[in-house]
Amino acid sequence: MDDPGAESRAVDVFEMRLVDIDTVDVAQLLALSVSVRWPHRAEDWQLMRSLGRGFVALDEIGRACGSAMWFPYTDGFAAVGMVITAPRLQALGAGHWLMTRVMAECGARTLRLNATHAAYRLYRSLDFIRQRTLYQCQGQAAGAAAEAVAAHGVRQLTEAELSLVIDGDAQAYGVPRTKLMTALFQRSRGYGLFRSGQLAAFALCRPFGRGHVIGPVVASSDADAIAVVAPHVAAHAGRFLRLDTHGEGDEFRGFIASAGLALFDTVTTMSLGGDVVGAEQTSDGRPMTYAVVSQAFG
């Protein structure tokens, strides 16, 4: 039976059609992300498909030439990610086509995304507004930096504390992401900082891309964020580790650099239709997102 949501369009000499991402083999999605040198594994694509929705642009012989996903965390808010167009189609309007279809599906939701340098002009043309810079930091973890952190009250999180993690993430990010956080908790090792029996900060770390990624990290101060990230650095000493943060020249960024996670690239966090708490950090003691889950999930 034909997909009732399918749509087709001629792009240059190519006849392209959009199909639901769930109908496309993961191997094709992996080949698409590899074509633009993104580090995602098949397992990363599978996780995103289980938590979001999306479209894939296929050419006349069924090759995946573009993708776009959205993650509807609430009825009023969604994150947009995995917007990819094959190099040969990047100047031919395929990205605009994919994004306008996603925006139509999202309706009146406020949208947030992280724009690569190549895609920034596309999102500006669609009226997305710049919020801030996201710094991709990665490299071989330096265990010595972690050993220098003396923090009391930090321990590994247990399943019983999942609800605390969900609540903390919602306060920092601005909207609840229960399904996402539950899935991440099952795939991650987490460390939490406890004070008087209360979860004051936490950091999750999971396999991703070339190694492992730390995120989200939620805390109300640089010192607390460092305290929960340090055990992950120690656990992955000498191995590839990544963390994406909005933090700039502060104590937290200094620790990340000393831990071997050098600045690799930047993207721009943008929004459409307003924004929610998590786009800007504050100094009022409220939990903040020190490291995002990923550029796609936010």
HUNORKA-V638946 format. One record per pair of residues at least 24 apart in sequence whose ideal C-beta (glycine too) atoms are under 10 Angstrom apart, sorted by the first residue. I is the first residue (numbers start at 1). GAP is how many residues later the second one is. Records with the same first field share a line. If there is no record, write none. Layout:
I = GAP / GAP
This chain:
5 = 50 / 96 / 100
6 = 49 / 52
7 = 48 / 50 / 90 / 94
8 = 49 / 50 / 52
9 = 48 / 84 / 85 / 88
11 = 46 / 48 / 54 / 55 / 74 / 77 / 78 / 81 / 82 / 83 / 86
12 = 76 / 77 / 79 / 80 / 81 / 82
13 = 47 / 79
14 = 43 / 44 / 45 / 46 / 49 / 51 / 72 / 74 / 75 / 78 / 80
15 = 43 / 44 / 45
16 = 41 / 42 / 43 / 44 / 49 / 50 / 73 / 76 / 78 / 81 / 82
17 = 38 / 39 / 40 / 41 / 42 / 43 / 45
18 = 36 / 37 / 38 / 39 / 40 / 48 / 49 / 50 / 76 / 79 / 80 / 83
19 = 35 / 36 / 37 / 38 / 39 / 43 / 45
20 = 33 / 34 / 35 / 36
21 = 24 / 27 / 28 / 31 / 32 / 33 / 34 / 35 / 43 / 46 / 47 / 48 / 61
22 = 27 / 28 / 31 / 32 / 34
23 = 33 / 35
24 = 25 / 30 / 31 / 32 / 34 / 38 / 40 / 43
25 = 37 / 39
27 = 37
28 = 28 / 30 / 34 / 35 / 36 / 37 / 39
29 = 25 / 27 / 35 / 38 / 53 / 55
30 = 34
31 = 32 / 33 / 55
32 = 24 / 25 / 31 / 32 / 33 / 34 / 35 / 50 / 52 / 53 / 54
33 = 31 / 34 / 49 / 51 / 176
35 = 29 / 30 / 49 / 50 / 51 / 52 / 53
36 = 48 / 49 / 50 / 51 / 54 / 80 / 82
37 = 50
38 = 44 / 46 / 78 / 171 / 257 / 258
39 = 99 / 169 / 170 / 171 / 172 / 174 / 201 / 203
40 = 42 / 44 / 168 / 169 / 254 / 256
41 = 166 / 167 / 168 / 169
43 = 144 / 163 / 164 / 165
44 = 38 / 162 / 163 / 164 / 165 / 169 / 250 / 252
45 = 24 / 37
47 = 133 / 136 / 137 / 140 / 159 / 161 / 247 / 249 / 250
48 = 33 / 34 / 246 / 248 / 249
49 = 33
50 = 129 / 133
51 = 126 / 128 / 129 / 131 / 132 / 133 / 245 / 246
52 = 26 / 27 / 28 / 29 / 30 / 127 / 128 / 244 / 245
53 = 25 / 49 / 52 / 53
54 = 26 / 27 / 28 / 29 / 44 / 47 / 48 / 51
55 = 42 / 43 / 44 / 46 / 47 / 50
56 = 26 / 28 / 42
57 = 27 / 28 / 29 / 32 / 37 / 38 / 40 / 41 / 44
59 = 27 / 29 / 30
65 = 24 / 29
66 = 24 / 28 / 29 / 31 / 32
67 = 31
68 = 26 / 27 / 29 / 30 / 31 / 32 / 33 / 34 / 35 / 37 / 45
69 = 29 / 33 / 227 / 228
70 = 29 / 32 / 33 / 35 / 36 / 39 / 41 / 43 / 226
71 = 41 / 106 / 108 / 109 / 222 / 225 / 226 / 227
72 = 33 / 34 / 35 / 37 / 107
73 = 36 / 39 / 97 / 100 / 101 / 102 / 103 / 104 / 105 / 106 / 107 / 203 / 224 / 225
74 = 35 / 36 / 96 / 100 / 101 / 102 / 103 / 104 / 202
75 = 32 / 33 / 34
76 = 31 / 32 / 33 / 34 / 99 / 197 / 198 / 200
77 = 29 / 32 / 33 / 34 / 35 / 96 / 97 / 98 / 99 / 100 / 194 / 196 / 197 / 198 / 199 / 221
78 = 24 / 25 / 27 / 28 / 29 / 31 / 32 / 33 / 34 / 35 / 97 / 195 / 220
79 = 30 / 32 / 33 / 34 / 35 / 94 / 96 / 98 / 101 / 213 / 214 / 215 / 216 / 217 / 218 / 219
80 = 26 / 29 / 31 / 32 / 33 / 34 / 35 / 43 / 48 / 190 / 191 / 192 / 216 / 218
81 = 31 / 32 / 33 / 213 / 214 / 215 / 216 / 217
82 = 31 / 212 / 213 / 214 / 215
83 = 30 / 31 / 32 / 33 / 36 / 39 / 40 / 213
84 = 32 / 35
85 = 33 / 34 / 37
87 = 31
90 = 28 / 29 / 32
93 = 29
95 = 24 / 27 / 28 / 31
96 = 26 / 27 / 29 / 30
98 = 24
99 = 24 / 26 / 27 / 29
100 = 26
103 = 24 / 25 / 169 / 170
106 = 166 / 167
108 = 165
109 = 163 / 164
110 = 64 / 65 / 161 / 162 / 163 / 164 / 165 / 166
111 = 159 / 160 / 161 / 162 / 163 / 164
112 = 61 / 62 / 63 / 157 / 158 / 159 / 160 / 161 / 162 / 163 / 164 / 166 / 167 / 186
113 = 154 / 155 / 156 / 157 / 158 / 159 / 182 / 183 / 185
114 = 130 / 152 / 153 / 154 / 155 / 156 / 178 / 180 / 181 / 182 / 183 / 184
115 = 152 / 153 / 154 / 155 / 180
116 = 149 / 150 / 151 / 152 / 179
117 = 148 / 149 / 150 / 151
119 = 148 / 149 / 151
120 = 147 / 148 / 150
123 = 145 / 147 / 148 / 149
124 = 144 / 146
126 = 144 / 146
127 = 143 / 145 / 146
128 = 140 / 141 / 142 / 143 / 144 / 145
129 = 141 / 142 / 143 / 144 / 145 / 146 / 150
130 = 138 / 139 / 140 / 141
131 = 115 / 137 / 138 / 139 / 140 / 144 / 147 / 148 / 149
132 = 114 / 116 / 136 / 137 / 138 / 147 / 148 / 149
133 = 112 / 113 / 115 / 133 / 134 / 135 / 136
134 = 110 / 111 / 112 / 113 / 131 / 132 / 133 / 134 / 135 / 157 / 158 / 161 / 164
135 = 108 / 109 / 110 / 111 / 112 / 113 / 118 / 121 / 126 / 128 / 129 / 130 / 131 / 132 / 156
136 = 106 / 107 / 108 / 109 / 125 / 126 / 127 / 128 / 129 / 130 / 131 / 156 / 159
137 = 77 / 104 / 105 / 106 / 107 / 108 / 110 / 116 / 119 / 120 / 122 / 123 / 124 / 125 / 126 / 127 / 128 / 154
138 = 71 / 72 / 73 / 75 / 102 / 103 / 104 / 105 / 106 / 118 / 122 / 123 / 124 / 125 / 126 / 127
139 = 72 / 101 / 102 / 103 / 104 / 117 / 118 / 120 / 121 / 122 / 123 / 124 / 125
140 = 71 / 96 / 97 / 98 / 99 / 100 / 101 / 119 / 120 / 121 / 122
141 = 70 / 71 / 73 / 91 / 92 / 93 / 94 / 95 / 96 / 97 / 98 / 99 / 100 / 101 / 102 / 118 / 119 / 120
142 = 91 / 92 / 94 / 95 / 96 / 99 / 115 / 116 / 117 / 118 / 119
143 = 87 / 90 / 91 / 92 / 93 / 94 / 95 / 96 / 116 / 117
144 = 89 / 90 / 93 / 114 / 115 / 116
145 = 81 / 84 / 85 / 88 / 89 / 92 / 109 / 110 / 111 / 112 / 113 / 114 / 115 / 116
146 = 80 / 83 / 84 / 85 / 86 / 87 / 88 / 89 / 90 / 91 / 109 / 112 / 113 / 114
147 = 83 / 86 / 87 / 90
148 = 78 / 82 / 107 / 110 / 111
149 = 74 / 77 / 78 / 79 / 80 / 81 / 82 / 84 / 85 / 106 / 110
150 = 77 / 80
151 = 40 / 42 / 50 / 72 / 73 / 75 / 76 / 77 / 79 / 80
152 = 41 / 42 / 43 / 75
153 = 39 / 40 / 41 / 42 / 43 / 44 / 47 / 48 / 71 / 74 / 75
154 = 37 / 38 / 39 / 40 / 46 / 47 / 48 / 49 / 70 / 73 / 74 / 76 / 77
155 = 35 / 36 / 37 / 38 / 39 / 73 / 76
156 = 33 / 34 / 35 / 36 / 75
157 = 28 / 31 / 32 / 33 / 34 / 35 / 37 / 42 / 45 / 46 / 47 / 71
158 = 32 / 34
159 = 26 / 27
161 = 24 / 29 / 31 / 33 / 38 / 41
162 = 24 / 28
163 = 36
164 = 28 / 30 / 34 / 35 / 38
165 = 25 / 27 / 34 / 37 / 39 / 51 / 53
167 = 32 / 51 / 120
168 = 24 / 31 / 32 / 33 / 34 / 48 / 50 / 51 / 52 / 119 / 121
169 = 33 / 35 / 47 / 49 / 109 / 118 / 120 / 124
170 = 48 / 107 / 108 / 117
171 = 47 / 49 / 106 / 107 / 115 / 116 / 117 / 118
172 = 44 / 45 / 46 / 47 / 48 / 105 / 106 / 109 / 114 / 115 / 116 / 117 / 118
173 = 43 / 45 / 103 / 104 / 105 / 106 / 114 / 115 / 116 / 119 / 120 / 124 / 125
174 = 101 / 102 / 103 / 104 / 105 / 106 / 115 / 124
175 = 101 / 102 / 103 / 123
177 = 39 / 116 / 120 / 121
180 = 36 / 113 / 117 / 118
181 = 35 / 112
184 = 31 / 32 / 109 / 110 / 113
188 = 24 / 25 / 26 / 27 / 28 / 44 / 105
189 = 42 / 43 / 46
190 = 26 / 38 / 41 / 42
191 = 26 / 36 / 37 / 38 / 39 / 40 / 41 / 44
192 = 26 / 35 / 36
193 = 26 / 30 / 31 / 32 / 33 / 34 / 35
195 = 29
199 = 29 / 88
200 = 24 / 27 / 28 / 87
201 = 24 / 25 / 26 / 27 / 28 / 86 / 87 / 89
202 = 26 / 85
203 = 24 / 25 / 26 / 27 / 28 / 29 / 30 / 40 / 87 / 88
204 = 24 / 28 / 87 / 89
205 = 24 / 26 / 27 / 28 / 30 / 31 / 36 / 37 / 38 / 86
206 = 87 / 88
208 = 32 / 33 / 34 / 85 / 86
209 = 31 / 33 / 85
210 = 29 / 30 / 31 / 32
211 = 25 / 28 / 29 / 30 / 31
212 = 24 / 27 / 28 / 29 / 30 / 31
213 = 27 / 28 / 29 / 30 / 31 / 78 / 79 / 80 / 81
214 = 27 / 28 / 29 / 30 / 31 / 42 / 45 / 47 / 76 / 77 / 79
215 = 27 / 28 / 29 / 30 / 74 / 75 / 76 / 77 / 78 / 79 / 80 / 82 / 83
216 = 28 / 62 / 73 / 74 / 75 / 76 / 77 / 78 / 81 / 82
217 = 26 / 27 / 28 / 30 / 35 / 71 / 72 / 73 / 74 / 75 / 76
218 = 60 / 69 / 70 / 71 / 72 / 73
219 = 33 / 68 / 69 / 70 / 71 / 72
220 = 61 / 62 / 63 / 64 / 65 / 66 / 67 / 68 / 70
221 = 30 / 31 / 62 / 64 / 66 / 67 / 69
222 = 25 / 28 / 29 / 30 / 31 / 32 / 33 / 66 / 68
223 = 28 / 29 / 32
224 = 28 / 63 / 64 / 66
225 = 25 / 26 / 27 / 30 / 31 / 63 / 64 / 65 / 66
226 = 25 / 26 / 28 / 29 / 30 / 33 / 64
227 = 28
228 = 62
229 = 26 / 27 / 30 / 32 / 61 / 62
230 = 25 / 29
232 = 27
233 = 25 / 26 / 27 / 28
234 = 25
236 = 24
242 = 49 / 52
243 = 47 / 48 / 49
244 = 47 / 48 / 49 / 50 / 51 / 54
245 = 44 / 45 / 46 / 47
246 = 32 / 33 / 34 / 35 / 42 / 43 / 44 / 45 / 46
247 = 34 / 41 / 42 / 43 / 44
248 = 33
250 = 31 / 40
252 = 38 / 39
253 = 37
256 = 34 / 35
265 = 30
267 = 28
269 = 26 / 29
